[in-house]
Amino acid sequence: AKAGDEGKLFGSVGTSDIAEAIGVAGVSIERHEVRLPEGAFRQLGEYQVGIHLHTDVNAEITLVVEAE
């Protein structure tokens, strides 16, 4: 993502961005399956993101937000 010198993003990384990045990696998911209880990410860093695939199927991925 585009970011300033202090690590703050110009914009944010939300569910659509995460679902798209996972799709590029070869796994197709919908944006409503991505769980962000605290909202979109606005800083560079490493985050744990919950993925709700089915009623009893939940997964957790590590998301790394890096500057372009």
N, C-alpha and C positions, 0 to 999 in steps of 0.2 A: 504494500500500500504506500501511497505517497505520504511522507511524514516530514515534519520540521526537525531542526537540529536537536530539540529537547526530547524527541521521541513521541511527540503528540501527532496523531494522524490528521491529515486534511480530509475530514469526513469520518467514516467509521467502517468497521467490518461487521456485517450483520448476517442473518440466517441465509439470505440469498447468496451472498459471497461465499459463505462456508459450503453450502450445498453445491455450488458451481465448482469450487476447488476440489471437493471430494469426487465430483463427476469427472473432472480432468484426470484424477488419479485412477479412474476405472471403476468406481462404485457409484451406481445411480441412486440418489436419495432426493426426496422432496424437501423444500425449505421448512415446511411445517414439522418435519421430523427432527430438526435441529433445536435443541433446548438452550436458551440463553436467559436464565432467570434474572440476571442482573443487567440485561440489555446488551446492546452492541458494544464491541471493543473500540476504544478510542486512543489506545496507547500501543506502542510496540511491545512485544513480549511473548511469553509462552503461557498458554491458557489450557485448562481442561474443559472440554465441551461435551455435554451429554447428547446422545443421539437416541431417539425413541423410535425404534423400528416397528414394533408390534406391541400388543397389550403386555406381554410378558418378556419382551426382548428389548433390552436397553444396552447401549454400549457407550464407552467414553473414549474420546480421541484427544490427542494433544495437538493443539493448534498453535503454530508459530507465526506471529505477525511480524514481518520484516519490512524494512524500508526498500523502496524500489531503487 
